[in-house]
Amino acid sequence: MNLDLRIPMGMMFTLVGAILSAFGLATKDRVGFYAQSLGINLNLWWGLVLLVFGLTMFLLGRRRQKQLASLPPEPAEKGEVRRGH
């Protein structure tokens, strides 16, 4: 099984980043809501950071999966049974 953990991890971070960014955009006009963070919309900024990180992980994982799919299968050693990649 050649599951690259960057793919599901990237999907999770992308989803959380999109939700957090949407929440930050929906609450950007609330002045008192961001008073504790000195008026900085941290939901929006951290959502964008998570979104970029998630997309990067996902794309790196997909690129590696495509590289592995293009490689020829490795020959089985004597006495070894190979299943798939």
Residue frames as qw, qx, qy, qz and C-alpha x, y, z in Angstrom:
[[0.000, 0.890, 0.455, 0.000, 0.00, 0.00, 0.00],
 [0.473, 0.138, 0.031, 0.870, 1.52, 3.30, -1.09],
 [0.157, -0.894, -0.396, -0.139, -0.58, 5.81, 0.82],
 [0.376, 0.295, -0.217, 0.851, 1.28, 9.07, 1.26],
 [0.278, -0.597, -0.624, 0.420, 0.17, 10.61, 4.56],
 [0.105, -0.221, 0.044, 0.969, 0.55, 14.09, 3.11],
 [0.189, -0.298, -0.638, -0.684, -2.65, 13.60, 1.08],
 [0.416, -0.654, -0.626, -0.088, -5.17, 13.07, 3.93],
 [0.429, -0.490, -0.278, 0.706, -3.23, 15.46, 6.17],
 [0.113, -0.026, 0.276, 0.954, -3.32, 18.12, 3.45],
 [0.271, -0.483, -0.647, -0.525, -7.04, 17.59, 2.95],
 [0.463, -0.637, -0.557, 0.264, -7.69, 17.99, 6.68],
 [0.333, -0.411, -0.092, 0.843, -5.63, 21.19, 7.00],
 [0.006, 0.166, 0.467, 0.868, -7.19, 22.60, 3.83],
 [0.340, -0.597, -0.668, -0.287, -10.69, 21.97, 5.17],
 [0.456, -0.644, -0.404, 0.463, -9.93, 23.50, 8.58],
 [0.289, -0.225, 0.133, 0.921, -8.20, 26.47, 6.93],
 [0.089, -0.360, -0.564, -0.738, -11.15, 27.08, 4.62],
 [0.408, -0.687, -0.600, -0.039, -13.61, 26.99, 7.54],
 [0.457, -0.563, -0.230, 0.649, -11.46, 29.30, 9.67],
 [0.199, -0.029, 0.301, 0.932, -10.92, 31.73, 6.78],
 [0.196, -0.526, -0.623, -0.545, -14.64, 31.81, 6.03],
 [0.453, -0.711, -0.489, 0.223, -15.36, 32.54, 9.69],
 [0.408, -0.381, -0.014, 0.830, -12.75, 35.30, 9.67],
 [0.052, 0.196, 0.457, 0.866, -14.30, 36.85, 6.57],
 [0.318, -0.626, -0.644, -0.303, -17.81, 36.60, 8.05],
 [0.496, -0.757, -0.335, 0.262, -16.75, 38.37, 11.27],
 [0.554, 0.171, 0.017, 0.815, -14.35, 40.96, 9.85],
 [0.062, -0.618, -0.171, -0.765, -16.70, 43.89, 10.53],
 [0.657, -0.681, -0.320, -0.039, -17.17, 43.15, 14.25],
 [0.166, 0.766, -0.369, 0.499, -14.96, 45.68, 16.01],
 [0.545, -0.587, 0.435, -0.411, -15.35, 44.29, 19.53],
 [0.997, 0.025, -0.007, -0.079, -14.88, 40.70, 18.41],
 [0.810, 0.296, -0.186, 0.472, -11.17, 41.23, 17.76],
 [0.199, -0.917, 0.156, -0.308, -10.43, 43.66, 20.58],
 [0.784, -0.541, 0.294, 0.087, -8.32, 41.14, 22.52],
 [0.805, 0.090, 0.330, 0.484, -6.09, 40.52, 19.50],
 [0.219, -0.512, 0.125, 0.821, -5.39, 44.24, 19.01],
 [0.499, 0.627, 0.039, -0.596, -7.86, 44.45, 16.14],
 [0.141, 0.412, -0.809, -0.395, -6.11, 41.77, 14.06],
 [0.870, 0.091, -0.020, -0.485, -8.41, 39.24, 12.44],
 [0.245, -0.470, 0.848, 0.009, -6.49, 36.16, 13.57],
 [0.732, 0.233, 0.608, -0.201, -9.16, 33.79, 12.31],
 [0.653, 0.742, -0.014, -0.152, -8.67, 35.02, 8.78],
 [0.173, 0.784, -0.596, -0.023, -4.86, 35.06, 8.89],
 [0.389, -0.323, 0.856, -0.104, -4.42, 31.66, 10.55],
 [0.771, 0.383, 0.448, -0.241, -7.10, 30.24, 8.26],
 [0.572, 0.775, -0.237, -0.127, -5.09, 31.38, 5.26],
 [0.075, -0.632, 0.770, -0.051, -1.89, 29.92, 6.75],
 [0.603, -0.042, 0.774, -0.185, -3.61, 26.56, 7.31],
 [0.739, 0.591, 0.205, -0.250, -5.10, 26.69, 3.83],
 [0.394, 0.777, -0.484, -0.083, -1.72, 27.27, 2.18],
 [0.255, -0.457, 0.842, -0.130, -0.06, 24.58, 4.32],
 [0.712, 0.166, 0.630, -0.262, -2.82, 22.08, 3.56],
 [0.709, 0.677, -0.006, -0.198, -2.71, 22.72, -0.17],
 [0.172, 0.733, -0.657, -0.022, 1.08, 22.40, -0.16],
 [0.435, -0.259, 0.845, -0.169, 0.97, 19.05, 1.65],
 [0.758, 0.383, 0.453, -0.271, -1.79, 17.76, -0.62],
 [0.601, 0.756, -0.204, -0.163, -0.01, 18.78, -3.82],
 [0.003, -0.635, 0.772, -0.030, 3.32, 17.32, -2.66],
 [0.578, -0.062, 0.785, -0.215, 1.60, 14.04, -1.82],
 [0.756, 0.553, 0.256, -0.240, -0.18, 13.90, -5.18],
 [0.379, 0.787, -0.468, -0.135, 3.07, 14.65, -7.01],
 [0.215, -0.451, 0.862, -0.082, 4.80, 11.78, -5.23],
 [0.710, 0.201, 0.623, -0.259, 1.92, 9.41, -5.99],
 [0.681, 0.701, -0.035, -0.209, 2.22, 10.27, -9.70],
 [0.148, 0.710, -0.688, -0.031, 5.98, 9.68, -9.57],
 [0.444, -0.220, 0.851, -0.171, 5.48, 6.27, -7.97],
 [0.754, 0.417, 0.418, -0.287, 2.82, 5.32, -10.52],
 [0.570, 0.760, -0.258, -0.178, 5.16, 6.08, -13.42],
 [0.157, -0.594, 0.789, 0.009, 7.99, 3.89, -12.08],
 [0.694, 0.126, -0.657, -0.265, 8.27, 0.34, -13.41],
 [0.847, -0.477, 0.026, -0.233, 7.44, -2.38, -10.86],
 [0.149, -0.666, 0.726, -0.083, 10.40, -3.74, -8.91],
 [0.691, 0.145, -0.687, -0.170, 11.33, -7.35, -9.67],
 [0.812, -0.503, 0.103, -0.278, 10.48, -9.83, -6.94],
 [0.046, -0.593, 0.800, -0.085, 13.37, -11.59, -5.26],
 [0.507, 0.068, -0.844, -0.159, 13.56, -15.35, -5.35],
 [0.326, -0.290, -0.853, 0.287, 10.91, -16.90, -3.13],
 [0.066, 0.305, 0.358, -0.880, 9.12, -13.57, -2.53],
 [0.169, 0.614, 0.737, 0.226, 5.50, -12.99, -3.54],
 [0.068, -0.105, -0.002, 0.992, 4.80, -9.43, -4.73],
 [0.110, 0.693, 0.713, -0.012, 1.33, -7.92, -4.59],
 [0.128, 0.967, 0.216, 0.043, 0.88, -4.59, -6.40],
 [0.309, 0.803, -0.301, 0.411, 3.57, -1.91, -5.85]]
